[in-house]
Amino acid sequence: MSGPSRSVTLLTRTGCGLCATALEHLREICADFGLTPETVDVDEAAATQPELRAEYGDRLPVVLLDGREHSYFDVDEPRLRADLSG
């Protein structure tokens, strides 16, 4: 029996070096769980979701697990792996 489908999203913005590093790290981790991380550029999303940029824009990158904040600035690999395994 399989568990619920999980989603991993990286909030990012164009030109963010930390965001690019975090995305590569997320891709490696998520691949182990058969997942592909999604990305959302908070500046592009601001037209329809201004709350994303207001809430997260000053501390990117932000990792969301199932729509909830999981970590920011760095990917918390041990915690993310544990949460995806559970």
Phi and psi restraints in degrees (range 20) as a CNS / XPLOR table:
assign (resid 1 and name C) (resid 2 and name N)
       (resid 2 and name CA) (resid 2 and name C) 1.0 -93.4 20.0 2
assign (resid 2 and name N) (resid 2 and name CA)
       (resid 2 and name C) (resid 3 and name N) 1.0 153.6 20.0 2
assign (resid 2 and name C) (resid 3 and name N)
       (resid 3 and name CA) (resid 3 and name C) 1.0 -82.0 20.0 2
assign (resid 3 and name N) (resid 3 and name CA)
       (resid 3 and name C) (resid 4 and name N) 1.0 -178.0 20.0 2
assign (resid 3 and name C) (resid 4 and name N)
       (resid 4 and name CA) (resid 4 and name C) 1.0 -66.2 20.0 2
assign (resid 4 and name N) (resid 4 and name CA)
       (resid 4 and name C) (resid 5 and name N) 1.0 152.0 20.0 2
assign (resid 4 and name C) (resid 5 and name N)
       (resid 5 and name CA) (resid 5 and name C) 1.0 -67.9 20.0 2
assign (resid 5 and name N) (resid 5 and name CA)
       (resid 5 and name C) (resid 6 and name N) 1.0 135.9 20.0 2
assign (resid 5 and name C) (resid 6 and name N)
       (resid 6 and name CA) (resid 6 and name C) 1.0 -106.4 20.0 2
assign (resid 6 and name N) (resid 6 and name CA)
       (resid 6 and name C) (resid 7 and name N) 1.0 153.4 20.0 2
assign (resid 6 and name C) (resid 7 and name N)
       (resid 7 and name CA) (resid 7 and name C) 1.0 -130.1 20.0 2
assign (resid 7 and name N) (resid 7 and name CA)
       (resid 7 and name C) (resid 8 and name N) 1.0 137.2 20.0 2
assign (resid 7 and name C) (resid 8 and name N)
       (resid 8 and name CA) (resid 8 and name C) 1.0 -121.9 20.0 2
assign (resid 8 and name N) (resid 8 and name CA)
       (resid 8 and name C) (resid 9 and name N) 1.0 124.7 20.0 2
assign (resid 8 and name C) (resid 9 and name N)
       (resid 9 and name CA) (resid 9 and name C) 1.0 -127.2 20.0 2
assign (resid 9 and name N) (resid 9 and name CA)
       (resid 9 and name C) (resid 10 and name N) 1.0 136.7 20.0 2
assign (resid 9 and name C) (resid 10 and name N)
       (resid 10 and name CA) (resid 10 and name C) 1.0 -108.3 20.0 2
assign (resid 10 and name N) (resid 10 and name CA)
       (resid 10 and name C) (resid 11 and name N) 1.0 121.0 20.0 2
assign (resid 10 and name C) (resid 11 and name N)
       (resid 11 and name CA) (resid 11 and name C) 1.0 -85.8 20.0 2
assign (resid 11 and name N) (resid 11 and name CA)
       (resid 11 and name C) (resid 12 and name N) 1.0 129.5 20.0 2
assign (resid 11 and name C) (resid 12 and name N)
       (resid 12 and name CA) (resid 12 and name C) 1.0 -145.4 20.0 2
assign (resid 12 and name N) (resid 12 and name CA)
       (resid 12 and name C) (resid 13 and name N) 1.0 -178.0 20.0 2
assign (resid 12 and name C) (resid 13 and name N)
       (resid 13 and name CA) (resid 13 and name C) 1.0 -152.5 20.0 2
assign (resid 13 and name N) (resid 13 and name CA)
       (resid 13 and name C) (resid 14 and name N) 1.0 154.7 20.0 2
assign (resid 13 and name C) (resid 14 and name N)
       (resid 14 and name CA) (resid 14 and name C) 1.0 -58.3 20.0 2
assign (resid 14 and name N) (resid 14 and name CA)
       (resid 14 and name C) (resid 15 and name N) 1.0 134.7 20.0 2
assign (resid 14 and name C) (resid 15 and name N)
       (resid 15 and name CA) (resid 15 and name C) 1.0 85.0 20.0 2
assign (resid 15 and name N) (resid 15 and name CA)
       (resid 15 and name C) (resid 16 and name N) 1.0 4.9 20.0 2
assign (resid 15 and name C) (resid 16 and name N)
       (resid 16 and name CA) (resid 16 and name C) 1.0 -88.4 20.0 2
assign (resid 16 and name N) (resid 16 and name CA)
       (resid 16 and name C) (resid 17 and name N) 1.0 108.7 20.0 2
assign (resid 16 and name C) (resid 17 and name N)
       (resid 17 and name CA) (resid 17 and name C) 1.0 -65.7 20.0 2
assign (resid 17 and name N) (resid 17 and name CA)
       (resid 17 and name C) (resid 18 and name N) 1.0 -40.3 20.0 2
assign (resid 17 and name C) (resid 18 and name N)
       (resid 18 and name CA) (resid 18 and name C) 1.0 -62.2 20.0 2
assign (resid 18 and name N) (resid 18 and name CA)
       (resid 18 and name C) (resid 19 and name N) 1.0 -35.3 20.0 2
assign (resid 18 and name C) (resid 19 and name N)
       (resid 19 and name CA) (resid 19 and name C) 1.0 -65.8 20.0 2
assign (resid 19 and name N) (resid 19 and name CA)
       (resid 19 and name C) (resid 20 and name N) 1.0 -42.1 20.0 2
assign (resid 19 and name C) (resid 20 and name N)
       (resid 20 and name CA) (resid 20 and name C) 1.0 -63.2 20.0 2
assign (resid 20 and name N) (resid 20 and name CA)
       (resid 20 and name C) (resid 21 and name N) 1.0 -42.2 20.0 2
assign (resid 20 and name C) (resid 21 and name N)
       (resid 21 and name CA) (resid 21 and name C) 1.0 -64.0 20.0 2
assign (resid 21 and name N) (resid 21 and name CA)
       (resid 21 and name C) (resid 22 and name N) 1.0 -44.8 20.0 2
assign (resid 21 and name C) (resid 22 and name N)
       (resid 22 and name CA) (resid 22 and name C) 1.0 -62.1 20.0 2
assign (resid 22 and name N) (resid 22 and name CA)
       (resid 22 and name C) (resid 23 and name N) 1.0 -38.7 20.0 2
assign (resid 22 and name C) (resid 23 and name N)
       (resid 23 and name CA) (resid 23 and name C) 1.0 -64.1 20.0 2
assign (resid 23 and name N) (resid 23 and name CA)
       (resid 23 and name C) (resid 24 and name N) 1.0 -43.8 20.0 2
assign (resid 23 and name C) (resid 24 and name N)
       (resid 24 and name CA) (resid 24 and name C) 1.0 -61.9 20.0 2
assign (resid 24 and name N) (resid 24 and name CA)
       (resid 24 and name C) (resid 25 and name N) 1.0 -42.0 20.0 2
assign (resid 24 and name C) (resid 25 and name N)
       (resid 25 and name CA) (resid 25 and name C) 1.0 -63.0 20.0 2
assign (resid 25 and name N) (resid 25 and name CA)
       (resid 25 and name C) (resid 26 and name N) 1.0 -45.1 20.0 2
assign (resid 25 and name C) (resid 26 and name N)
       (resid 26 and name CA) (resid 26 and name C) 1.0 -62.0 20.0 2
assign (resid 26 and name N) (resid 26 and name CA)
       (resid 26 and name C) (resid 27 and name N) 1.0 -40.6 20.0 2
assign (resid 26 and name C) (resid 27 and name N)
       (resid 27 and name CA) (resid 27 and name C) 1.0 -58.9 20.0 2
assign (resid 27 and name N) (resid 27 and name CA)
       (resid 27 and name C) (resid 28 and name N) 1.0 -42.1 20.0 2
assign (resid 27 and name C) (resid 28 and name N)
       (resid 28 and name CA) (resid 28 and name C) 1.0 -64.6 20.0 2
assign (resid 28 and name N) (resid 28 and name CA)
       (resid 28 and name C) (resid 29 and name N) 1.0 -46.9 20.0 2
assign (resid 28 and name C) (resid 29 and name N)
       (resid 29 and name CA) (resid 29 and name C) 1.0 -65.1 20.0 2
assign (resid 29 and name N) (resid 29 and name CA)
       (resid 29 and name C) (resid 30 and name N) 1.0 -49.2 20.0 2
assign (resid 29 and name C) (resid 30 and name N)
       (resid 30 and name CA) (resid 30 and name C) 1.0 -63.6 20.0 2
assign (resid 30 and name N) (resid 30 and name CA)
       (resid 30 and name C) (resid 31 and name N) 1.0 -33.8 20.0 2
assign (resid 30 and name C) (resid 31 and name N)
       (resid 31 and name CA) (resid 31 and name C) 1.0 -58.9 20.0 2
assign (resid 31 and name N) (resid 31 and name CA)
       (resid 31 and name C) (resid 32 and name N) 1.0 -34.2 20.0 2
assign (resid 31 and name C) (resid 32 and name N)
       (resid 32 and name CA) (resid 32 and name C) 1.0 -65.7 20.0 2
assign (resid 32 and name N) (resid 32 and name CA)
       (resid 32 and name C) (resid 33 and name N) 1.0 -17.9 20.0 2
assign (resid 32 and name C) (resid 33 and name N)
       (resid 33 and name CA) (resid 33 and name C) 1.0 -113.7 20.0 2
assign (resid 33 and name N) (resid 33 and name CA)
       (resid 33 and name C) (resid 34 and name N) 1.0 11.3 20.0 2
assign (resid 33 and name C) (resid 34 and name N)
       (resid 34 and name CA) (resid 34 and name C) 1.0 69.1 20.0 2
assign (resid 34 and name N) (resid 34 and name CA)
       (resid 34 and name C) (resid 35 and name N) 1.0 27.0 20.0 2
assign (resid 34 and name C) (resid 35 and name N)
       (resid 35 and name CA) (resid 35 and name C) 1.0 -115.0 20.0 2
assign (resid 35 and name N) (resid 35 and name CA)
       (resid 35 and name C) (resid 36 and name N) 1.0 156.5 20.0 2
assign (resid 35 and name C) (resid 36 and name N)
       (resid 36 and name CA) (resid 36 and name C) 1.0 -122.6 20.0 2
assign (resid 36 and name N) (resid 36 and name CA)
       (resid 36 and name C) (resid 37 and name N) 1.0 121.1 20.0 2
assign (resid 36 and name C) (resid 37 and name N)
       (resid 37 and name CA) (resid 37 and name C) 1.0 -69.6 20.0 2
assign (resid 37 and name N) (resid 37 and name CA)
       (resid 37 and name C) (resid 38 and name N) 1.0 143.1 20.0 2
assign (resid 37 and name C) (resid 38 and name N)
       (resid 38 and name CA) (resid 38 and name C) 1.0 -94.5 20.0 2
assign (resid 38 and name N) (resid 38 and name CA)
       (resid 38 and name C) (resid 39 and name N) 1.0 159.2 20.0 2
assign (resid 38 and name C) (resid 39 and name N)
       (resid 39 and name CA) (resid 39 and name C) 1.0 -125.0 20.0 2
assign (resid 39 and name N) (resid 39 and name CA)
       (resid 39 and name C) (resid 40 and name N) 1.0 146.5 20.0 2
assign (resid 39 and name C) (resid 40 and name N)
       (resid 40 and name CA) (resid 40 and name C) 1.0 -132.9 20.0 2
assign (resid 40 and name N) (resid 40 and name CA)
       (resid 40 and name C) (resid 41 and name N) 1.0 119.3 20.0 2
assign (resid 40 and name C) (resid 41 and name N)
       (resid 41 and name CA) (resid 41 and name C) 1.0 -80.8 20.0 2
assign (resid 41 and name N) (resid 41 and name CA)
       (resid 41 and name C) (resid 42 and name N) 1.0 114.4 20.0 2
assign (resid 41 and name C) (resid 42 and name N)
       (resid 42 and name CA) (resid 42 and name C) 1.0 -64.8 20.0 2
assign (resid 42 and name N) (resid 42 and name CA)
       (resid 42 and name C) (resid 43 and name N) 1.0 -27.7 20.0 2
assign (resid 42 and name C) (resid 43 and name N)
       (resid 43 and name CA) (resid 43 and name C) 1.0 -73.4 20.0 2
assign (resid 43 and name N) (resid 43 and name CA)
       (resid 43 and name C) (resid 44 and name N) 1.0 -40.4 20.0 2
assign (resid 43 and name C) (resid 44 and name N)
       (resid 44 and name CA) (resid 44 and name C) 1.0 -69.3 20.0 2
assign (resid 44 and name N) (resid 44 and name CA)
       (resid 44 and name C) (resid 45 and name N) 1.0 -38.0 20.0 2
assign (resid 44 and name C) (resid 45 and name N)
       (resid 45 and name CA) (resid 45 and name C) 1.0 -72.5 20.0 2
assign (resid 45 and name N) (resid 45 and name CA)
       (resid 45 and name C) (resid 46 and name N) 1.0 -16.5 20.0 2
assign (resid 45 and name C) (resid 46 and name N)
       (resid 46 and name CA) (resid 46 and name C) 1.0 -59.2 20.0 2
assign (resid 46 and name N) (resid 46 and name CA)
       (resid 46 and name C) (resid 47 and name N) 1.0 -25.5 20.0 2
assign (resid 46 and name C) (resid 47 and name N)
       (resid 47 and name CA) (resid 47 and name C) 1.0 -63.2 20.0 2
assign (resid 47 and name N) (resid 47 and name CA)
       (resid 47 and name C) (resid 48 and name N) 1.0 -35.5 20.0 2
assign (resid 47 and name C) (resid 48 and name N)
       (resid 48 and name CA) (resid 48 and name C) 1.0 -114.3 20.0 2
assign (resid 48 and name N) (resid 48 and name CA)
       (resid 48 and name C) (resid 49 and name N) 1.0 -19.2 20.0 2
assign (resid 48 and name C) (resid 49 and name N)
       (resid 49 and name CA) (resid 49 and name C) 1.0 -134.5 20.0 2
assign (resid 49 and name N) (resid 49 and name CA)
       (resid 49 and name C) (resid 50 and name N) 1.0 66.3 20.0 2
assign (resid 49 and name C) (resid 50 and name N)
       (resid 50 and name CA) (resid 50 and name C) 1.0 -60.7 20.0 2
assign (resid 50 and name N) (resid 50 and name CA)
       (resid 50 and name C) (resid 51 and name N) 1.0 -22.5 20.0 2
assign (resid 50 and name C) (resid 51 and name N)
       (resid 51 and name CA) (resid 51 and name C) 1.0 -65.3 20.0 2
assign (resid 51 and name N) (resid 51 and name CA)
       (resid 51 and name C) (resid 52 and name N) 1.0 -28.1 20.0 2
assign (resid 51 and name C) (resid 52 and name N)
       (resid 52 and name CA) (resid 52 and name C) 1.0 -62.7 20.0 2
assign (resid 52 and name N) (resid 52 and name CA)
       (resid 52 and name C) (resid 53 and name N) 1.0 -49.3 20.0 2
assign (resid 52 and name C) (resid 53 and name N)
       (resid 53 and name CA) (resid 53 and name C) 1.0 -67.7 20.0 2
assign (resid 53 and name N) (resid 53 and name CA)
       (resid 53 and name C) (resid 54 and name N) 1.0 -38.4 20.0 2
assign (resid 53 and name C) (resid 54 and name N)
       (resid 54 and name CA) (resid 54 and name C) 1.0 -64.0 20.0 2
assign (resid 54 and name N) (resid 54 and name CA)
       (resid 54 and name C) (resid 55 and name N) 1.0 -41.0 20.0 2
assign (resid 54 and name C) (resid 55 and name N)
       (resid 55 and name CA) (resid 55 and name C) 1.0 -80.0 20.0 2
assign (resid 55 and name N) (resid 55 and name CA)
       (resid 55 and name C) (resid 56 and name N) 1.0 -41.9 20.0 2
assign (resid 55 and name C) (resid 56 and name N)
       (resid 56 and name CA) (resid 56 and name C) 1.0 -114.8 20.0 2
assign (resid 56 and name N) (resid 56 and name CA)
       (resid 56 and name C) (resid 57 and name N) 1.0 -9.8 20.0 2
assign (resid 56 and name C) (resid 57 and name N)
       (resid 57 and name CA) (resid 57 and name C) 1.0 -58.8 20.0 2
assign (resid 57 and name N) (resid 57 and name CA)
       (resid 57 and name C) (resid 58 and name N) 1.0 -24.1 20.0 2
assign (resid 57 and name C) (resid 58 and name N)
       (resid 58 and name CA) (resid 58 and name C) 1.0 -98.5 20.0 2
assign (resid 58 and name N) (resid 58 and name CA)
       (resid 58 and name C) (resid 59 and name N) 1.0 5.1 20.0 2
assign (resid 58 and name C) (resid 59 and name N)
       (resid 59 and name CA) (resid 59 and name C) 1.0 -139.4 20.0 2
assign (resid 59 and name N) (resid 59 and name CA)
       (resid 59 and name C) (resid 60 and name N) 1.0 39.3 20.0 2
assign (resid 59 and name C) (resid 60 and name N)
       (resid 60 and name CA) (resid 60 and name C) 1.0 -77.0 20.0 2
assign (resid 60 and name N) (resid 60 and name CA)
       (resid 60 and name C) (resid 61 and name N) 1.0 152.7 20.0 2
assign (resid 60 and name C) (resid 61 and name N)
       (resid 61 and name CA) (resid 61 and name C) 1.0 -77.4 20.0 2
assign (resid 61 and name N) (resid 61 and name CA)
       (resid 61 and name C) (resid 62 and name N) 1.0 153.1 20.0 2
assign (resid 61 and name C) (resid 62 and name N)
       (resid 62 and name CA) (resid 62 and name C) 1.0 -124.9 20.0 2
assign (resid 62 and name N) (resid 62 and name CA)
       (resid 62 and name C) (resid 63 and name N) 1.0 131.3 20.0 2
assign (resid 62 and name C) (resid 63 and name N)
       (resid 63 and name CA) (resid 63 and name C) 1.0 -98.5 20.0 2
assign (resid 63 and name N) (resid 63 and name CA)
       (resid 63 and name C) (resid 64 and name N) 1.0 127.6 20.0 2
assign (resid 63 and name C) (resid 64 and name N)
       (resid 64 and name CA) (resid 64 and name C) 1.0 -108.9 20.0 2
assign (resid 64 and name N) (resid 64 and name CA)
       (resid 64 and name C) (resid 65 and name N) 1.0 132.4 20.0 2
assign (resid 64 and name C) (resid 65 and name N)
       (resid 65 and name CA) (resid 65 and name C) 1.0 -112.8 20.0 2
assign (resid 65 and name N) (resid 65 and name CA)
       (resid 65 and name C) (resid 66 and name N) 1.0 118.1 20.0 2
assign (resid 65 and name C) (resid 66 and name N)
       (resid 66 and name CA) (resid 66 and name C) 1.0 54.5 20.0 2
assign (resid 66 and name N) (resid 66 and name CA)
       (resid 66 and name C) (resid 67 and name N) 1.0 38.3 20.0 2
assign (resid 66 and name C) (resid 67 and name N)
       (resid 67 and name CA) (resid 67 and name C) 1.0 82.8 20.0 2
assign (resid 67 and name N) (resid 67 and name CA)
       (resid 67 and name C) (resid 68 and name N) 1.0 0.4 20.0 2
assign (resid 67 and name C) (resid 68 and name N)
       (resid 68 and name CA) (resid 68 and name C) 1.0 -115.4 20.0 2
assign (resid 68 and name N) (resid 68 and name CA)
       (resid 68 and name C) (resid 69 and name N) 1.0 144.1 20.0 2
assign (resid 68 and name C) (resid 69 and name N)
       (resid 69 and name CA) (resid 69 and name C) 1.0 -58.8 20.0 2
assign (resid 69 and name N) (resid 69 and name CA)
       (resid 69 and name C) (resid 70 and name N) 1.0 129.5 20.0 2
assign (resid 69 and name C) (resid 70 and name N)
       (resid 70 and name CA) (resid 70 and name C) 1.0 -112.1 20.0 2
assign (resid 70 and name N) (resid 70 and name CA)
       (resid 70 and name C) (resid 71 and name N) 1.0 -45.1 20.0 2
assign (resid 70 and name C) (resid 71 and name N)
       (resid 71 and name CA) (resid 71 and name C) 1.0 -159.8 20.0 2
assign (resid 71 and name N) (resid 71 and name CA)
       (resid 71 and name C) (resid 72 and name N) 1.0 165.1 20.0 2
assign (resid 71 and name C) (resid 72 and name N)
       (resid 72 and name CA) (resid 72 and name C) 1.0 -145.2 20.0 2
assign (resid 72 and name N) (resid 72 and name CA)
       (resid 72 and name C) (resid 73 and name N) 1.0 159.1 20.0 2
assign (resid 72 and name C) (resid 73 and name N)
       (resid 73 and name CA) (resid 73 and name C) 1.0 68.7 20.0 2
assign (resid 73 and name N) (resid 73 and name CA)
       (resid 73 and name C) (resid 74 and name N) 1.0 -54.6 20.0 2
assign (resid 73 and name C) (resid 74 and name N)
       (resid 74 and name CA) (resid 74 and name C) 1.0 -122.7 20.0 2
assign (resid 74 and name N) (resid 74 and name CA)
       (resid 74 and name C) (resid 75 and name N) 1.0 153.2 20.0 2
assign (resid 74 and name C) (resid 75 and name N)
       (resid 75 and name CA) (resid 75 and name C) 1.0 -81.2 20.0 2
assign (resid 75 and name N) (resid 75 and name CA)
       (resid 75 and name C) (resid 76 and name N) 1.0 123.7 20.0 2
assign (resid 75 and name C) (resid 76 and name N)
       (resid 76 and name CA) (resid 76 and name C) 1.0 -83.8 20.0 2
assign (resid 76 and name N) (resid 76 and name CA)
       (resid 76 and name C) (resid 77 and name N) 1.0 83.1 20.0 2
assign (resid 76 and name C) (resid 77 and name N)
       (resid 77 and name CA) (resid 77 and name C) 1.0 -58.1 20.0 2
assign (resid 77 and name N) (resid 77 and name CA)
       (resid 77 and name C) (resid 78 and name N) 1.0 -50.4 20.0 2
assign (resid 77 and name C) (resid 78 and name N)
       (resid 78 and name CA) (resid 78 and name C) 1.0 -58.1 20.0 2
assign (resid 78 and name N) (resid 78 and name CA)
       (resid 78 and name C) (resid 79 and name N) 1.0 -43.8 20.0 2
assign (resid 78 and name C) (resid 79 and name N)
       (resid 79 and name CA) (resid 79 and name C) 1.0 -67.1 20.0 2
assign (resid 79 and name N) (resid 79 and name CA)
       (resid 79 and name C) (resid 80 and name N) 1.0 -42.4 20.0 2
assign (resid 79 and name C) (resid 80 and name N)
       (resid 80 and name CA) (resid 80 and name C) 1.0 -63.4 20.0 2
assign (resid 80 and name N) (resid 80 and name CA)
       (resid 80 and name C) (resid 81 and name N) 1.0 -45.0 20.0 2
assign (resid 80 and name C) (resid 81 and name N)
       (resid 81 and name CA) (resid 81 and name C) 1.0 -60.8 20.0 2
assign (resid 81 and name N) (resid 81 and name CA)
       (resid 81 and name C) (resid 82 and name N) 1.0 -42.4 20.0 2
assign (resid 81 and name C) (resid 82 and name N)
       (resid 82 and name CA) (resid 82 and name C) 1.0 -63.4 20.0 2
assign (resid 82 and name N) (resid 82 and name CA)
       (resid 82 and name C) (resid 83 and name N) 1.0 -43.7 20.0 2
assign (resid 82 and name C) (resid 83 and name N)
       (resid 83 and name CA) (resid 83 and name C) 1.0 -67.8 20.0 2
assign (resid 83 and name N) (resid 83 and name CA)
       (resid 83 and name C) (resid 84 and name N) 1.0 -36.9 20.0 2
assign (resid 83 and name C) (resid 84 and name N)
       (resid 84 and name CA) (resid 84 and name C) 1.0 -72.3 20.0 2
assign (resid 84 and name N) (resid 84 and name CA)
       (resid 84 and name C) (resid 85 and name N) 1.0 -26.8 20.0 2
assign (resid 84 and name C) (resid 85 and name N)
       (resid 85 and name CA) (resid 85 and name C) 1.0 -77.9 20.0 2
assign (resid 85 and name N) (resid 85 and name CA)
       (resid 85 and name C) (resid 86 and name N) 1.0 -26.5 20.0 2
